[in-house]
């Protein structure tokens, strides 16, 4: 695979460059003005993702299926959007808009008409991503959505992995949640690994997979080493946040979520699944995040 396939959409603001893969509308490159990579490269020997979009579910379903009234449907972990080809609506020097629409393939697994529009915009040293979940049907649309970008760990500024940390906007004192080996949410609450606003990053954090902040107080965080350039990640409306890596891997996923994996033993209707929101006919739900490169 080439570094930037010709079908990717290239964006440039002068301070940042980005590339978007229409397959999954996935942010696939993010570089500073010197060409240094801020985003994971999707090495399939470690983890092939870069920044997948999670729709219409976040996480795993119990036994890989969900119930809707009297019917049962199968969906893979994190849904199907990340493996579907999006249509390009806009491709400008610093902005792109892509759309996924319901079709026979999606309706067979998720029986709801929808449009999923994703906008990427560069302005200076900030990348903004805006997603609109639109209900084009005649009944309420139940859904979840999540962002899943994988940033370089360490960032390319000469500091060791152990020097990197997360600094939240606010204290995150509430317990965190974990998943079992099947990817389902366990009932236990665990003591937060943060100390006030700061979370020191180490491989041991991810020995039990993702760290889930379910009572999230912050709507932004800073990621990086104290002495170097860092990333300011904003998620103004996300009720949940996942942090994930593989021990020893060169990435850290910072994942604002509007949904979560099934709890262990969950057998309820999809509409009652934790984290599922509802969009009325003709309405849409907007979900935003942004990433800003800060020099200090």
C-alpha positions as CSV (number, residue, x, y, z in Angstrom):
1,X,0.0,0.0,0.0
2,X,1.3,3.5,-0.9
3,X,1.6,6.1,1.8
4,X,-1.3,8.1,0.4
5,X,-3.5,6.2,-2.2
6,X,-4.7,8.3,-5.1
7,X,-8.4,7.9,-4.1
8,X,-7.8,9.6,-0.7
9,X,-8.9,13.2,-0.3
10,X,-6.1,15.5,0.5
11,X,-6.6,18.6,2.7
12,X,-4.1,21.4,3.6
13,X,-4.3,24.4,5.8
14,X,-0.6,25.3,5.8
15,X,-0.2,24.3,9.4
16,X,-1.7,20.8,9.0
17,X,-2.3,18.3,6.1
18,X,-4.8,15.5,6.2
19,X,-6.0,12.7,4.0
20,X,-9.4,11.1,4.1
21,X,-10.1,7.6,2.8
22,X,-13.7,7.3,1.4
23,X,-13.8,3.7,2.6
24,X,-15.3,4.3,6.0
25,X,-14.7,8.1,5.7
26,X,-11.6,7.5,7.7
27,X,-9.1,10.1,8.6
28,X,-5.9,8.3,7.4
29,X,-3.1,10.9,7.6
30,X,-2.6,13.9,9.8
31,X,0.7,15.8,9.6
32,X,2.2,19.0,10.9
33,X,3.7,21.6,8.6
34,X,7.1,19.8,8.7
35,X,5.4,16.6,7.5
36,X,5.6,14.7,10.8
37,X,2.9,12.2,11.4
38,X,0.5,12.8,14.2
39,X,-1.8,9.8,13.4
40,X,-1.0,6.1,13.6
41,X,-0.2,4.5,10.2
42,X,-2.5,1.5,10.4
43,X,0.2,-1.2,10.5
44,X,-1.8,-4.4,10.1
45,X,0.7,-6.3,12.1
46,X,-0.3,-4.3,15.1
47,X,-3.7,-2.8,14.4
48,X,-5.0,-1.9,10.9
49,X,-7.2,1.0,12.0
50,X,-6.3,4.6,11.9
51,X,-9.4,6.6,12.9
52,X,-12.5,4.5,12.2
53,X,-16.1,5.8,12.6
54,X,-18.3,3.7,14.8
55,X,-21.9,3.4,13.6
56,X,-24.7,2.4,14.3
57,X,-23.2,0.8,17.5
58,X,-20.2,1.4,19.7
59,X,-18.5,-1.7,20.9
60,X,-19.7,-5.3,21.0
61,X,-23.1,-6.8,21.1
62,X,-23.9,-9.8,23.3
63,X,-23.4,-12.9,21.1
64,X,-23.0,-10.5,18.2
65,X,-26.7,-9.8,17.9
66,X,-29.4,-7.3,19.0
67,X,-33.1,-7.6,19.4
68,X,-35.6,-5.2,17.9
69,X,-39.2,-6.0,18.8
70,X,-39.6,-9.7,17.8
71,X,-36.7,-9.7,15.3
72,X,-33.0,-10.3,15.9
73,X,-30.1,-8.9,13.8
74,X,-26.3,-9.4,13.7
75,X,-23.8,-6.6,13.7
76,X,-20.0,-6.7,14.0
77,X,-18.2,-4.9,16.7
78,X,-18.5,-1.1,16.2
79,X,-21.0,-1.5,13.4
80,X,-20.7,-1.4,9.6
81,X,-19.9,2.2,8.7
82,X,-16.1,1.7,8.9
83,X,-16.3,-0.9,6.1
84,X,-18.6,0.9,3.8
85,X,-17.7,3.3,0.9
86,X,-18.9,6.8,1.5
87,X,-19.9,9.1,-1.3
88,X,-17.9,12.3,-1.7
89,X,-20.2,15.4,-1.5
90,X,-17.6,18.1,-1.2
91,X,-13.8,18.1,-1.9
92,X,-12.2,21.5,-1.4
93,X,-8.6,22.4,-0.5
94,X,-9.3,22.4,3.2
95,X,-12.7,20.8,3.5
96,X,-14.4,17.5,2.6
97,X,-17.9,16.2,3.2
98,X,-18.7,12.5,2.7
99,X,-22.0,10.6,3.0
100,X,-23.2,7.1,3.8
101,X,-26.8,6.3,3.0
102,X,-28.9,3.3,3.9
103,X,-29.1,0.7,1.1
104,X,-30.1,-3.0,0.8
105,X,-26.9,-4.1,2.5
106,X,-27.4,-1.9,5.6
107,X,-31.2,-2.4,5.8
108,X,-30.7,-6.1,6.0
109,X,-28.7,-5.7,9.3
110,X,-30.1,-2.4,10.5
111,X,-33.7,-1.8,9.3
112,X,-33.7,2.0,9.4
113,X,-33.3,4.6,6.6
114,X,-30.5,7.1,7.4
115,X,-27.9,9.4,6.1
116,X,-24.5,9.7,7.8
117,X,-22.7,12.9,6.8
118,X,-19.1,13.5,7.9
119,X,-17.4,16.8,7.4
120,X,-13.6,17.3,7.8
121,X,-12.3,20.9,7.9
122,X,-8.8,22.3,8.4
123,X,-8.2,25.8,9.7
124,X,-4.7,26.7,10.8
125,X,-3.5,24.1,13.3
126,X,-7.0,22.6,13.9
127,X,-8.9,19.7,12.4
128,X,-12.6,19.8,13.0
129,X,-14.8,16.8,12.4
130,X,-18.6,17.1,12.3
131,X,-20.9,14.2,11.9
132,X,-24.7,14.4,11.3
133,X,-26.8,11.3,11.9
134,X,-30.0,12.0,9.9
135,X,-33.2,10.0,10.0
136,X,-34.7,9.7,6.6
137,X,-37.4,7.3,7.6
138,X,-40.8,7.6,9.2
139,X,-40.1,6.1,12.6
140,X,-37.6,7.0,15.3
141,X,-34.0,6.1,14.5
142,X,-32.1,4.4,17.4
143,X,-28.3,4.6,17.0
144,X,-25.0,5.1,18.6
145,X,-21.9,6.8,17.2
146,X,-18.2,7.0,18.2
147,X,-14.9,8.5,17.0
148,X,-11.9,6.3,17.3
149,X,-8.7,8.2,16.2
150,X,-5.3,6.7,17.0
151,X,-2.6,9.2,17.6
152,X,1.1,8.5,17.6
153,X,2.5,7.4,21.0
154,X,5.0,9.0,21.3
155,X,4.2,12.1,19.3
156,X,7.0,12.9,16.8
157,X,8.8,15.5,18.9
158,X,11.6,13.6,20.6
159,X,10.0,12.7,23.9
160,X,9.8,9.2,25.3
161,X,6.5,7.3,25.6
162,X,6.8,7.5,29.4
163,X,6.9,11.3,29.2
164,X,3.4,11.4,27.7
165,X,0.2,12.0,29.7
166,X,-3.4,13.1,29.4
167,X,-4.5,16.2,31.1
168,X,-8.2,16.5,31.3
169,X,-10.1,19.8,31.4
170,X,-11.6,18.8,34.8
171,X,-10.9,16.4,37.6
172,X,-12.0,12.9,36.6
173,X,-12.6,11.3,40.0
174,X,-15.4,8.9,39.1
175,X,-14.7,5.2,38.8
176,X,-14.0,3.8,35.3
177,X,-15.4,0.7,33.5
178,X,-13.8,-2.2,31.8
179,X,-14.7,-4.9,29.2
180,X,-14.5,-8.7,29.6
181,X,-12.7,-11.0,27.1
182,X,-15.8,-11.0,24.9
183,X,-15.8,-7.2,24.7
184,X,-18.9,-6.8,26.9
185,X,-19.2,-4.2,29.7
186,X,-18.5,-5.7,33.2
187,X,-20.6,-4.5,36.1
188,X,-17.6,-3.6,38.3
189,X,-16.5,0.0,38.8
190,X,-12.7,0.5,39.2
191,X,-10.9,3.3,40.9
192,X,-9.9,6.0,38.4
193,X,-6.3,5.9,37.2
194,X,-6.3,9.7,37.0
195,X,-4.8,11.9,39.7
196,X,-6.9,15.0,39.7
197,X,-6.8,16.0,36.0
198,X,-3.7,14.1,35.0
199,X,-3.5,10.6,33.7
200,X,0.0,9.2,33.4
201,X,0.3,6.9,30.3
202,X,1.8,3.5,30.6
203,X,1.3,0.2,28.9
204,X,-0.1,-1.4,32.0
205,X,-3.2,0.8,31.7
206,X,-4.2,-1.3,28.7
207,X,-3.5,-4.8,29.9
208,X,-7.3,-5.1,30.4
209,X,-8.1,-3.4,27.1
210,X,-9.9,0.0,26.9
211,X,-10.3,2.4,29.9
212,X,-13.9,3.8,29.9
213,X,-14.8,7.0,31.5
214,X,-18.6,6.7,31.9
215,X,-19.2,9.7,34.1
216,X,-17.1,12.0,32.0
217,X,-16.8,15.6,33.4
218,X,-14.4,17.0,30.8
219,X,-15.2,18.1,27.3
220,X,-11.6,18.4,26.2
221,X,-8.1,17.1,27.1
222,X,-4.5,17.7,26.2
223,X,-2.3,14.8,25.1
224,X,1.5,14.9,24.9
225,X,4.7,15.4,26.8
226,X,4.9,18.3,29.2
227,X,7.9,19.9,27.5
228,X,6.8,19.5,23.8
229,X,4.1,20.2,21.3
230,X,0.8,18.5,22.3
231,X,-2.7,17.8,20.9
232,X,-5.8,19.5,22.3
233,X,-8.7,17.2,21.7
234,X,-12.2,18.6,22.1
235,X,-15.4,16.6,22.3
236,X,-18.1,19.1,23.3
237,X,-21.1,16.8,23.5
238,X,-19.6,13.3,24.2
239,X,-21.0,11.6,27.4
240,X,-18.4,8.8,27.3
241,X,-14.7,8.5,26.5
242,X,-12.6,5.5,25.8
243,X,-8.8,5.4,25.9
244,X,-7.2,2.4,24.3
245,X,-3.9,1.0,23.1
246,X,-2.1,-2.3,22.9
247,X,0.7,-2.7,25.3
248,X,3.9,-1.7,23.5
249,X,2.1,-0.3,20.4
250,X,2.9,3.0,18.9
251,X,-0.6,4.6,19.2
252,X,-3.1,5.9,21.7
253,X,-6.7,6.0,20.8
254,X,-8.7,8.9,22.2
255,X,-12.4,7.9,21.6
256,X,-15.4,10.2,22.3
257,X,-18.4,8.0,22.4
258,X,-22.2,8.3,22.1
259,X,-22.7,4.7,23.0
260,X,-21.1,1.7,24.7
261,X,-20.8,-2.1,24.4
262,X,-23.6,-4.3,25.7
263,X,-23.4,-5.0,29.4
264,X,-22.8,-8.6,30.4
265,X,-26.1,-10.4,30.2
266,X,-28.0,-7.7,28.3
267,X,-31.0,-9.1,26.5
268,X,-33.2,-6.0,26.1
269,X,-34.5,-4.3,23.0
270,X,-32.0,-2.3,21.0
271,X,-33.8,0.9,21.9
272,X,-33.0,0.2,25.6
273,X,-29.3,-0.5,25.0
274,X,-27.1,1.7,27.1
275,X,-25.9,4.7,25.2
276,X,-28.4,4.5,22.3
277,X,-29.9,7.8,21.3
278,X,-33.1,8.4,19.3
279,X,-33.5,10.7,16.2
280,X,-37.0,11.7,15.2
281,X,-38.2,11.3,11.6
282,X,-36.7,14.1,9.5
283,X,-34.4,15.2,12.3
284,X,-30.6,14.8,12.7
285,X,-28.2,14.5,15.6
286,X,-24.9,16.4,15.3
287,X,-21.7,15.1,16.9
288,X,-18.4,17.0,16.9
289,X,-14.8,16.7,17.8
290,X,-11.6,18.6,17.0
291,X,-7.9,18.2,17.2
292,X,-5.5,21.2,17.6
293,X,-1.8,21.0,17.5
294,X,-0.4,23.3,20.2
295,X,3.3,24.3,20.2
296,X,3.6,24.6,24.0
